[in-house]
Amino acid sequence: MPPSKTLDVLTPPKRRSTRRGSYISESENAPGKKESIARKAKIEEKDESKVLEKRKGNDLSTTNEDPLCTLAKHMSKINRILNKIHEHVSPKFTASERKKYGITEEYGGITGTLRPKSIERVARALLGAADDKGRALSKEFWLRDNESVFCDIGSGTGRPVFYFAHMRLRACVGFDIDPAQVMNSFHGYQKVKDSLRCPVALFKGDSTKIDSLAPVTHAFAFLGYSSIVKFTSALVARSPSVRVLVAIVLHDAELRENGLLHDDDDDIVRLKGIQMPGGNSYRAVVIPLTTSRKKRVAACTGKKCRRVKGAASDKNSFTEKVLKYTSPKGKAAFDAFVAESIQKQASAPRASRSRRAASNNAKEEKAPER
């Protein structure tokens, strides 16, 4: 018998698979063999993903599901949806408002958004990833499933809130002093609410009029002006529930002035290259709010940074709103609140930009000069 025929008899025939250039033996189609191969490949893929996450410095053993495997994709998806929404422009601040918040420009609102990749780096740092110098948060300050409450102070269009809501936290909340930005976040919420994994609450609020951020555990703030840095530092220091502050800043000087940073600190995580879509680069400073650090902030900020007396009542306090909208039955209440707010905005007469500017100029002229 010719050698070629002997080889054909002894070797099972091969058929071409769907993958180009690869062949599968017919013996692999035996009963149970295909399921066994698929099961083995799935186990190997799972083990490989665990190794990759450990290399990146994330210990996610406390969670049943790895939230970071799909976090980047979720953030990019949310970003694409929100980019299609028309965002309303905020009116210019009046002279009295600029004086109150220490704003030197005619319009002082920081409305820029951070790239999803930058927010993902912050999320990894809050789960134990180390920075360039090997510094990482202690485990007691990490985000925890069904326990941690994330809050964006000055939430603007609500993007960081929507990004972190992909994780299975207890809640993600945000507030902003600008009504136009709050409405932008409402429009965004209606577009992305079906893809969120935890309760979300967004509303109008002023950090100078809030007594405490309870039940918030992790605060996030884009800090630009000296008075805003001071009020934010004082607010997180007098809030017993807040354990971590993520400050997005251009430099560290104002954080040092208010007691958040000190030369002897070795427990602070610094992330460089936090970028906006336009290319502007900032740094994220992840600050664990220990008891000693809160005391230092309180001493640096002083009594002048306490909330405005009588500004927040028990009925409309920050804590009341958060607990109301993030409770098990709170989603329906928040959805109704958002829909009602958008309907009111649609039915209200729209003022032209020139009319709005004229109104602001009139207010500035009436404002007394000191």
N, C-alpha and C positions, 0 to 999 in steps of 0.2 A: 504494500500500500504506500502510495506517495506520502512524503512527510507532510505536505500541506494539508491532505485530507485527514491525517492522524491528528494534526493540530486542531482542525475544525471540530473533530469529534470530542476531543478532550476539553477544549475551551468553550464555555457557553457563548452563544452569539451575542454580539453587542448591538445596541440600538442607539441612535443619536438622540441626545436629550434636547430640551428647549434651549439650553445654553450653548452658545457657539463654541465649537472646538472641544466639547466634552462628550464622553460616552458613558452609558450606564449599562451594567451587566443585567441580563434577564433574571439572574439569580437574586437580585435585590428586590424583585417584585414578589418574592415568596410571601405567604401569609404572615403578617405581623412584622415583617422585616422593614417595610416602609415606615410604619408607625414608630418603630424602634430608632430608626435613623433620624426621623424628625424630632423625636424626644431628646435624643443625644445632642443634636444641633442646637435645640432651644436651651438646654442646660449649659452648653459651652458659651452661648451668646450671653446668657445671664451672668455667668462667672466672669466673662471678659468685661462686661459693663461695670461690675463691682470693682474690678481691679483698676479700671480707668478712673472711677470716681475717687478711689483711695489715693491714686497718684495725684489727683487735683486737690487733695487736702480736705475732702468732705467725708465725714463719718456720718452716714445716714442710717445707722443701725437702729435708731430709735423710731423710724417710720416704717410702715408696712409697704408703702409705695414710694419710689424715688421721685420726688417732685422736680428734680433738676434735669432729668432725662428729657422731658418735654417742655421745660420752662422757656428755653430760648425760642423754640418754635411757637409757643403760645404768645410770647411777647411780640414776636415779629407779626404774627397774625393780628393781634390787637392793634398794633401800630398801623398796619395797612388799612384796617377798617376805620380807625379814627382819622387817618389822613384824608379820607374821602368826605368827612363831615365839615361843613362850613362853620368856622369858629368866629364868634362875635368879638369885635375889637372893644377893649375897655376904654371908657372916656378918660381924659386927662385928670390927674389929681388936682384938687384946689390948693391954694396957698396954705390953708390951715391943715389940710391932710398931709401935705409935704413936710410941714413943720413937725407934726405929731410923730411921723415915722422916720424923720431924719433923711428925707429924700431930697437930693439936690437937683435932679433932672426934672424937666417938665412932666414927663411920664416916667414913673419910677418902678412900675411893676416888672418883675422878672417873669416873663411868660414863655421863655425858652423851654424846650423839652429835651430830656436826655435820651440818648440812643438806647434801644432795648438791650444791646450787648453790655452797656455800662451798668444798667440796672441789674442785669444778671450777675455781674461781678459783685455788686453789693449784696445780692441775695446769697451768693456763695459764701461771702464773708460772714454773714449772719448765721450760717450753718457750720462755721468752724474753719473755713478755708483761710490759709495764711497769705499775708501780703508779700511784697518783694523781699522784705527783710526777715521773713519767717515768723512774724508776729501774728497771732490768731486769738480770737475771743475765747475766754474760758467757757466751758460747757454750760455753766449756769446762766450765761447770757445769750444762748442760742435761741433761734426761733423754734417753737415746739408745736406739733400738730394739736389742734383743738384746744390750745391754751393761749397762745400768743395773739395779741391784738396789734395790728400794724396801723399807724396813723401818719398821714402826710399833712404836715403843718404848712398851709398855703398850697393846697392841692391843685389849683389851676384847672386844667382840663381833665384831671383825674387819672392820668396814665399810670403813675407809679402804683396807685391803689388797684387799678385793673390788672397790672402786671403781677403784683403780689397775691391777688385774689385767686390766682391759679393754684397756689399752694393751699393745703388743707388747714388753714389757720382758724382760730375762733372767729375772727372778723377782720376786715380791712376798712378803715374809715379815712375820711379826709374833709378838711374844711378850708374855706378861703374867704377873705374879706371882700373880694370883688364879685358882685352879683353876676356880671357877664361871664366870668370864668366858671362860676357855679353852674350857670345854665349850660355852658359848653360841656361840663362834666355830666350833666343830666342827659343831654343828647347822646353823648358817648355811651353812657350806661345802657340806654335803651337798645343800642346796637350790639353790645357785647355781653349783656346780662346772662344769656343762655350758656355761655362758655366759662362762666366763673364758678369756682369750687367752694367758696365760702361767702358768708353774708357781707354785703357792702353797704355803707352809709356815707352819703356826701351831703353837705349842707353849708350854709353861709355862717361864718364865725370869725371872731376877732380874738387873736391870742392875748391881747391886752385886757380882755374882759372875761377871761376864763380862769376859774379858780383852780381847777385840777383837770388833768387829762385822763383820770381813771375812767375805764379800766385798761387804758393803753399800756402796752409793755415795750413796744419798739416804735420810736418816733423818727420821722424822716423829714428833713427841712432843707430847702435851698436858701442859704443865708447870704444876703448881699449887703445890707446897710447896717451900720453900727447899732442903731436903736433896735432893729429887728433881731440882731444877734443877741442883744442884751435881754429883750423881752422873752425870746425863745429859751435862752439859757435859764432864766428865772422860772419860766413855766415848767420845764422838765424837772428842775431841781425841787420844786414844791409839790410835784406829783409823785406820791409814794409808789405807784404802780409802774412807772416808767423805769426800765432797766437799761435801755440802750438808746443813744441818740446817734443817728447817721446825719452828719452835717456835710452838705455839698458847698464847698467854699473855693475861693480863688487863692487865699493865703490863710495862714494860721494866726495872724496877729490878734484879730478880734476874739478868737476863741481863747487865746491866752489871757487877754484882758479881763474876760468874764469868768475865769477860773476853770474852764473846761479842759484846758491843756496846761501841762507843767513840764519843765525840763526833766524831772525825775520819773515821768510816766513811762512805763514799759509795757502797758497792757492795751495800748491803743493801736488799731489797725488803720493804716493809711493806704488808700488806693489812688494811684496817679492815673492820669489819662482818662478821666470821666468826661465823655464828650457829648456835645450837642450835635444835631444833624448838620448845622452850619460849619462845624469844625472847631468851635471854641472849646477849650479844654479846662477842666476843673479837677479838683481832688475830692474824694470822699473820705471823711474822717469818721471812723466807727468808734464811738466812745462809750465804754461801759460805765454806767452811772452808779458807782459804788457810794456807800454812805459818806465816806470822807470827801469824795469829789463833790457830792451834792452840798455838803456843808461849805466847801470852798467856794462854790458858785454862789451860794446864798450870801456869803460874806462879801464877795466881789460885786454882785449886782445891787445889794442893799435893798432898803424898803421901797425905793422909788419904782421898782419894777413889779410891785404887787398889782393885782388887777384893779381896774377902776372901780371905786366903791359903789356898790349898789347896781352894777351893770348887769350882772347875771342873776336871775331869779331861780329858785328851785324848780319851777315849772318848765323853764326853757334852758336849763343848764346843759352843758356839753355831755355830761354823763347820762342824763335822762334821754337825750336823743340817741346816743350810741346804744344804750340798752333797749330802747324802744324798737329801733330799726334792725338790730342784729339778733334779736330773740328768735326762737323757732318760728313764730308767727309774724315776725317783723318784715319779712321780704314782701309780703302782699301790701303791708302798710307803706313801705318805702316805694314800691312800684306805683301805688296810687298817688303818693306825694309827688313823685317825679312827673307822672302824667298830668296831674293837675297844674303843676308849675309850668310845664311846657305849654299847656293849653292857655293859661293866663298870659304867657308871653306872646303867643300867637294872636290873641284877641286884643292885646294892648296896642294903642297907636304908636307907630315907630317915629322917633324923632330923628331928623336928619343929622349928619355929622356936624354940619355948620351950625345948626341950631343948638346942638349939645355943646359945641365949643364956645358959642356965644354965652350960653348959660354959665359955663365954668369961668369964663372971663369976668362975667358980672359978679360972681361969687368972690373972685380974687380981688376985685376992686373994692368990694364991701368989707373984706377981711381987714381988721385993724393991723397996722404995722407996729412992730415992737423992736 
